[in-house]
């Protein structure tokens, strides 16, 4: 069974590859993701959310500034930059169970420009 750290490393790699479907494979069938006040349920909705994010940040360079992992819980602070937009500060919290993300919250503000 992959550890929380291994799940997040694989998740981040898929995001770096800009593959929304691959990102969604890290989520349990009953996963709940809350991003900036919007709720996404299950891998299909989560893949659509990530597809939009990837589209809004084409060919982005992602940076993890802080990652704190305690057993099944992870807290991450991050930033990213693309040719058209950027996120200067984002934060995510993940809960991992049986090698899959079951709960996640995220907050960030995307701005145009680089």
C-alpha positions as CSV (number, residue, x, y, z in Angstrom):
1,X,0.0,0.0,0.0
2,X,1.5,3.4,-1.0
3,X,2.2,5.8,1.8
4,X,0.7,9.3,1.9
5,X,4.0,10.7,0.8
6,X,4.1,8.3,-2.2
7,X,0.5,9.1,-3.2
8,X,1.2,12.8,-3.2
9,X,4.5,12.4,-5.1
10,X,2.7,10.5,-7.8
11,X,-0.2,13.0,-7.8
12,X,2.2,15.9,-8.2
13,X,4.1,14.1,-11.1
14,X,0.8,13.6,-12.9
15,X,-0.1,17.2,-12.5
16,X,3.3,18.2,-13.8
17,X,2.6,16.0,-16.9
18,X,-0.7,18.0,-17.3
19,X,-2.7,14.8,-17.4
20,X,-6.0,15.4,-15.6
21,X,-7.2,11.8,-16.0
22,X,-4.0,10.5,-14.5
23,X,-4.3,12.9,-11.6
24,X,-7.8,11.7,-11.0
25,X,-6.6,8.1,-10.6
26,X,-5.2,9.1,-7.2
27,X,-8.7,9.6,-5.8
28,X,-11.1,7.1,-4.2
29,X,-14.4,6.5,-5.9
30,X,-16.2,8.5,-3.1
31,X,-13.5,11.2,-2.8
32,X,-14.6,14.8,-2.0
33,X,-12.5,17.8,-3.1
34,X,-13.4,21.3,-2.1
35,X,-11.6,24.0,-4.1
36,X,-12.2,27.7,-3.5
37,X,-15.7,26.9,-2.2
38,X,-16.7,24.5,-5.0
39,X,-17.2,20.8,-4.3
40,X,-16.2,18.0,-6.7
41,X,-17.3,14.4,-6.0
42,X,-15.5,11.3,-7.4
43,X,-12.7,10.9,-9.9
44,X,-14.8,12.0,-12.9
45,X,-15.7,15.4,-11.5
46,X,-12.2,15.8,-10.1
47,X,-10.7,15.1,-13.5
48,X,-12.9,17.8,-15.1
49,X,-11.8,20.2,-12.4
50,X,-8.1,19.4,-13.0
51,X,-8.6,19.7,-16.8
52,X,-9.9,23.2,-16.4
53,X,-7.0,24.1,-14.0
54,X,-4.5,22.7,-16.5
55,X,-6.1,24.6,-19.3
56,X,-6.0,27.8,-17.3
57,X,-2.3,27.2,-16.4
58,X,-0.9,25.8,-19.7
59,X,2.6,24.3,-19.4
60,X,2.9,25.6,-15.9
61,X,5.9,25.1,-13.7
62,X,4.8,23.9,-10.3
63,X,6.7,24.5,-7.0
64,X,6.0,22.9,-3.6
65,X,7.2,25.3,-0.9
66,X,6.0,23.4,2.2
67,X,4.8,19.8,2.6
68,X,4.0,18.5,6.0
69,X,2.8,14.9,6.2
70,X,1.5,13.1,9.3
71,X,0.3,9.6,8.7
72,X,-2.8,10.0,6.5
73,X,-2.9,13.8,6.6
74,X,-0.9,16.2,4.4
75,X,-0.6,19.9,4.2
76,X,1.0,21.5,1.1
77,X,1.8,25.1,0.2
78,X,2.6,25.6,-3.5
79,X,2.9,28.1,-6.4
80,X,2.9,27.8,-10.1
81,X,3.6,29.9,-13.2
82,X,2.6,29.6,-16.9
83,X,3.1,31.9,-19.8
84,X,-0.4,33.3,-19.3
85,X,-1.2,33.1,-15.6
86,X,0.1,32.2,-12.2
87,X,-0.7,31.3,-8.6
88,X,1.6,33.0,-6.2
89,X,0.3,31.1,-3.1
90,X,-1.9,28.0,-2.9
91,X,-2.6,25.6,-0.2
92,X,-4.0,22.1,-0.1
93,X,-4.9,19.6,2.6
94,X,-5.2,15.9,1.7
95,X,-6.5,12.9,3.6
96,X,-5.2,9.6,2.2
97,X,-6.7,6.2,3.0
98,X,-5.8,2.8,1.5
99,X,-3.4,4.4,-1.0
100,X,-6.0,6.9,-2.4
101,X,-6.9,10.5,-1.7
102,X,-10.4,10.5,0.0
103,X,-10.6,14.2,1.0
104,X,-8.9,17.4,-0.2
105,X,-9.4,21.1,0.3
106,X,-7.6,23.7,-1.7
107,X,-7.4,27.5,-1.8
108,X,-5.6,29.7,-4.3
109,X,-6.0,32.7,-6.5
110,X,-5.0,32.6,-10.1
111,X,-4.0,35.9,-11.8
112,X,-3.3,36.7,-15.4
113,X,0.2,37.3,-16.5
114,X,3.5,35.8,-15.4
